[in-house]
């Protein structure tokens, strides 16, 4: 394992974040804070509890997931797309660096940024809404697992995209709507029976449900199923990345 190569890629990507601190960290934290102000402090104070949890506290896991998914995808996709766009990817591919080391460098950096962002949003929420964390170990585990999984998904998008506009198609047109419809602002038990069954086909439901369980011990889906679905998507992403590197899809041409 070439630790020096992994560290070089990782440090380069983290340095890019430091240069764009306002865009990478401050902007998502500020945007999520506005959700806490509007839905948590303002609207939440006039709404009843959901499963015994105040509305402002109830939406915290969903809002963290909303930012985490989008930032994980954006960071990883942009990180691998720029070398392809500039042509420096060929220098990387010709260097004595394995595909695993390339993946660890890019995905590790993107996941680190997302984890830091998620923790910052969690701390920021304390200023607006009181909340508790019943299972802090599981909470951090879900945070890391989700960041890694969707950073790898973002890596796949960055390889697939052949233009800057395509980098935003999946986050804006697919991931964000699925997150809003996945129980970020409500419990799916509030839906009619038919829509509850339809909602279970939304993979984001399992992420938000598991993450919310780590906070309050309540969930729309069994925690074992939520964890299993997350690992299943991670394995699917790993297989896809392995296929990309084996065939050289959009990396060598």
N, C-alpha and C positions, 0 to 999 in steps of 0.2 A: 504494500500500500504506500503510495507516494504522498506522504503527509505534507510535504512542501508544496506540491501542486494544489492539493485541496485547500491549504491555508492561503495560497496566493489568490486563487479564485474567490474564496470566501472573503478575504480582506478587501479585494477590489470591489466586490459587490457591496460590502458594508460601508466602504469609503464613499461610494456613490450615494448611499442613503444619507451620509453625513453632509454631503454637498447639497442635497435636496431635502433638508430636514423639514422645512415648512410644508412641502408637498407630500412627503412620505409619512410623516408622523403628526405634525401639528394640524394639518387639514382634516384628516379622518377623526382625530380626537375632538376637534371643534365641531364638526358636523354631527357626531354622535351626541355631544353635549347638548346640542339644540334639540335632539330627540328627547333627551332626559328632561329638558326644561318644558317642552311643549306637552309631551305625552306623560311624563312622570310627575312633574311638579304641578302643572296647570290642569290638564285633563284628568290625570290619575287621582288627584285629590277630590274630584267630584264623582269618581266611579267607585263601585263596590269592589270587594275582594274577589279574586279568582282562586279557588281551591285553598282559601284561607290566607292567601298572600296578597298584599296591597298591589294595585295595578302597576305603580311605578317600579316596585321591586320585581314584579313578575316579568316585565319586558326586558330587564337587564341582560339575561343570557341571550335572548334573541337579538338584541342590538349589538352585543359583542360578536356574535356569530356573523351578523350581517357585514360588519367591518372586517372581520377576520377572513371570511371567504373571499371578499373582493380584493383585499390587499394581498393575500397570499397568491392569488391568481395573477394580479397585476405585477407584483414584484418579480415573480419567477418568469412570467412570459416576456416581460421587457428585458430581463437579464440575459436570456438566451437569444432573444430576437436581435438585439443590437449587434452582437458579433456576426450574426448571419447577414444583417443589413450592411455592415461595414466591410465584410469580407475577412475579418480577423478570425473567424471560426476555423478557417483552413490552417492557420498557424497553430491553433489549439489542437486540431485533429492530427496534425503532423508531429506534434510534440510527444515525448514519451509519457503520456498521461492516459490512463485507461478511462473507459466510458463511465465506470463506477465512480471514479475520482472526480470527473467532470460533473456528474449528477450530484454527488455529495457537496461539492463546492457551491453550485448554483442553488440547489434546493435547500441546503443547509442555511445559506445566507437569507433566502427569502422567508424561510420558516422562522428564523431568529427575529427578523424584522416584525413579522406578524405576531409572534408571541409577545414581544415587547409592546407592540401596539395594543394587543388585547389586555395586557396587565395595566397599561396606562389608562385605558378606557374604564377598566374595573375600578381603579383608584379615583378617577374623575367622577364616576357615578356616586361615590360616597358623599360628594359635596351637594348632590341634589336629592338622592333617595336613600333611605336607610335599608340595608339588606344584610343577610347573613349567608354564610357558606357552610353547609352541614358536612360536606365531604371535600375538603380542600385538596386532598391528594387526587381524587377523581376529577375534580375541576381542572387542575393543572394538567392531568393526563389527557383529558379531552381537548384542552387547549393545544397541547403539543401535537397530539394525533391529528387533529383537524388541520393545523397549520402545515404539517408535513404532507398530508394527503393532498390538500388543495394547492400547495406549492408545486407538488409533482404534477398535478393537473394543469397548473399554469405553465409549467415547463413544456408540457405536451402542446398546449395552445401556442406557445412561442415558437415551437418548431413548425407547427402546422401553418401559422399565419404567414402570408406573403405580402402583407401591407399593414401599416399602422392601424388602419381602421378595423382590421380583423382582430386585433388584440383586444378590442373593447366589445366585440359582438357577443361573445359568450358571457362575460360578466354582466353586461347591461341587459341583454335580451333574454338570458336564461337564468343565471345564478341569482340576480337580484329579485326578479319576480318569484322564483321558487322559494327564496328566503322569506319574502313577505307573505307568501301563501303557505309557509311551513310552520306557522304557529309562533312567529316572532312577537305578535301583538295580541295573541289570543290562544286559548286552549282549543285543540281540535275537538274536544268533547262538547264544545259549545255549538258545533255544526250539526246539521241534520244527519241522520244515520248514513244516508247514501253518500253525502259529501265526506263524511269521516272515512269511509272505505276508499273513496277516490283519492283523498289526501295522502293515504298511506303509500301511494305510488310515487310521492314526492320524496326523494332521498334526503332532502334537507330537514324533513320532519324528524328523522332519527337523530340527526346531529343536535338540533335545538332541544329535543326532548331529553336526550342523554345529558346535555350540558345543564339544562334546567334542574334535572334530578340531582346533580352534584351540588347545586345551590340549596334547594329546598326539600329534597327528598320526594318530589312529586314529578310525574312524567306522564305523557300521553301514550308512550310506548315502553314496553319492558326494557330495563336498562341493558339486559343481556342482548336483546335484539338490536338495540341502538348501537352498542359497541360492535357487534358482529357485522352490521351493515357498514359501519365506518371502515372496519378492517377489510371488508370485501371490496370496497371502492379503492382502498389503498393498494390491494393486490392487483386489481384491474389496471390501475395506473402504472404499477411496476411492470406488469406484463407488456403494456403498451410502450413504455419507455424502452424496455429490452428489445422489442420488435423494431423500434425506430433506430436504435443503434446498430442492430444486426443488419438491417437493410440499408442504412444510411439515408433514410427518408428525409429529403430536404436539408440534409447536412452536407452531403458530398456532391450535390448538384445545384 
